[in-house]
Amino acid sequence: MNRLSAEQGRGKAATDGSVSERGGSEQGAGLRLAKSKSPLPDLQNTYTHLKQRFSSGIFKKLILINICIGSIPVFLLTFFILIHSYRSTNTEIQRAYEQVLEHLTENTNTRFANYYDMIEHLCANVTIHAAMTDKSEKSGPWINGAIISREVNKYIRLNKNLGLDKCMVYSEVPGCPVYHQNATTREYAMYEYWYDVYKNTQQDYFFYTKPDTGEVIMSLIKPVIATDFSNPYYGKRLGFIKLDIDLQDFFNSFLPIEPDTAHTVFILSEENRILYKKRSTLYEIDETDLLQKIRNGVSIYRLPKSGRLLFLVQKRTACNGIKAVICFKNNTVREKLVSILKATVLMGFTSVILIFFFAYHLSGKIAVRVNTLIAKMKQVEHGDLEIQNTHKKNEDEIGIIEKQFDKMVVRLSRAIEQNYITELENKEASLRLLQFQINPHFLYNTLESVSAIAMQKKAYVICEITEKLSALFRYAVSKQPGESVGFAEELRHIENYIYIQSIRFPSAFSIRYSVPQELRNCLMPCFILQPPVENSFNHGLKECKSGGLIEISARAEQSVLYIEIKDNGRGIETGRLKQIKAHLHDDGRCGKIKSYEHSIGLKNVHSRIQTAYGKAYGADIESIQGKGTRVILKLPLLYPETKEKADNKQNGKNDVQYTHRR
């Protein structure tokens, strides 16, 4: 105690000295700062102060955390402002071009409606039907073809300047060919370059490219069915009409976009095939990449060379899946984004500076208090438990920690004194205990002497009982509580116990073992079979004069060993069985149980199994009053496997390892 007080005194003196020195140096620095009027000492003192501040680890971490917490919202706000401005500006420009596309699609739908009306009227023209089926001698292929061409030209003149390229009638009536400018037979159509496309189409239109000019042509197809009752081919197919539309002329008529503008127009088919394009000369476009972007529904496209952004606006017409796409670049969007970016960056930079000064001030206050607490801890570490209360009126978390630390130091000082007294008392008690210890070998030798005397007197029963009792005592003393033993060794211990009980209660019970040979090498904690067997004797078979049965069985299922100890005794009442189960599993809801003697041993077995192998294993009990009780032990299926470890440098002996078998 004197030495402890001396060390505490030295630690306190050293601490007080360091505190005095630190206080003196701070006071001297304050005086020098007050007396100094030149700017150079002020800068030096400021530098020293900042250096001391930033040398603190907690200060650096706190200021970093505060800056991050404060800066992240600023950056997020800046980001969202830019995104919102970009989207609103882009939406405004896109709406303007959507109106252009709306006008384009309306004109396209109107003109295609006229084309379909024209081809419908041509297919329903009875004059064309009669010319396609006239086989009289007065007429001929050329005369009938001229009649058909005349009717077709009437409709073409009515729909002039609409981009029509050609309108042909193809006859399929056998024995009645027609030949003229706008009429021929299907056999001649087979030699045309568009016929293969027509043959493979499943719709009433198709697209093809002229090999000589490269122009894209859209062809509308309509079968010709005889509708005149007087016609001998009434209701039959007479051929088909193909109306060709030159898409270049068609869209040029209402898309007067000059090449030097910043716009590019694409007319695409349903399969994203380019049918018409009018490209700007101000930038180059990778058409393959652009089509992929359009197919994916992207509204912004970056030019591969310059990196400039193009905005894409697209709209689908009501006819034949044709889609119109306008690509444009607008410097207004970029100029607005640049001005907004400058304003937001300036605002963000100003906010970060303000956050830094706020974080510096707040972190400095917290760091000073934390360092004070650390100084107290170091003081206690050096043995000085007489610390001063410096937490004052601070009731925040740091103040509470400091306050509790002061209380803990007081309790620690008292505990050290109490522990010193307790150690003295324990040493005195240990000396007294050693005086009353009995050497276990004395008991072994005594039992051996009794057995030898019984053998000489030919009292063989006493000799046998003495040997079994000696084996029981040797097993109980030699095993540690957490030691694992083999199943066979545990069974031998039970057999010795059963033998002694059979001498006490002759002809009162019988024992049956159902343990497969392959399970007798399994490992388990020692002394887990005796408590259930004792319960069977002390409770289940207590009043049994004859016919009692105890059965010990074992089985393995999916790497789990199940051991059952079953008797045919009087069983347990339902209410008491619930209490025993609650005490066994210790769920905290049961109160005290009367007569613990039936469950305390089983509770011990259950706790030892779970301590050794985990909560998935343990003991359970089942009982039916008047029929008997069954205890089930659930253990992992473990076998010992011995192998010599090459890296065992301490004793060079074999180590026993336990492996889980399936």
Secondary structure, DSSP 8 states (H G I E B T S, - for coil): -HHHHHHHHHHHHHHHHHHHHHHHHHHHHHHHHHH--SHHHHHHHHHHHHHHHHT-HHHHHHHHHHHHHHHHHHHHHHHHHHHHHHHHHHHHHHHHHHHHHHHHHHHHHHHHHHHHHHHHHHHT-HHHHHHHH---SS--HHHHHHHHHHHHHHHHHHTTTS-EEEEEEEE--TT----BTTEEEHHHHTTSTTHHHHHH--SSEEEEE-TTT--EEEEEEEEEE---TTSTTTTSEEEEEEEEEEHHHHHHTS----TTSSEEEEEE-TT--EEEEE--SSS---HHHHHHHHHTT-SEEE-TTT--EEEEEEEE-SSTT-EEEEEE--HHHHHHHHHHHHHHHHHHHHHHHHHHHHHHHHHHHHHHHHHHHHHHHHHHHTT--------TT--SHHHHHHHHHHHHHHHHHHHHHHHHHHHHHHHHHHHHHHHH---HHHHHHHHHHHHHHHHHTT-HHHHHHHHHHHHHHHHHHHS-TT-EEEHHHHHHHHHHHHHHHHHHSTTSEEEEEE--GGGTT-EEETTSSHHHHHHIIIIISTT--S-EEEEEEEEEETTEEEEEEEE-S----HHHHHHHHHHHHT-S-----S-GGGTHHHHHHHHHHHHHH-TT-EEEEEEETTTEEEEEEEEE-EEEEEE--TT--SS---EEEEEE--
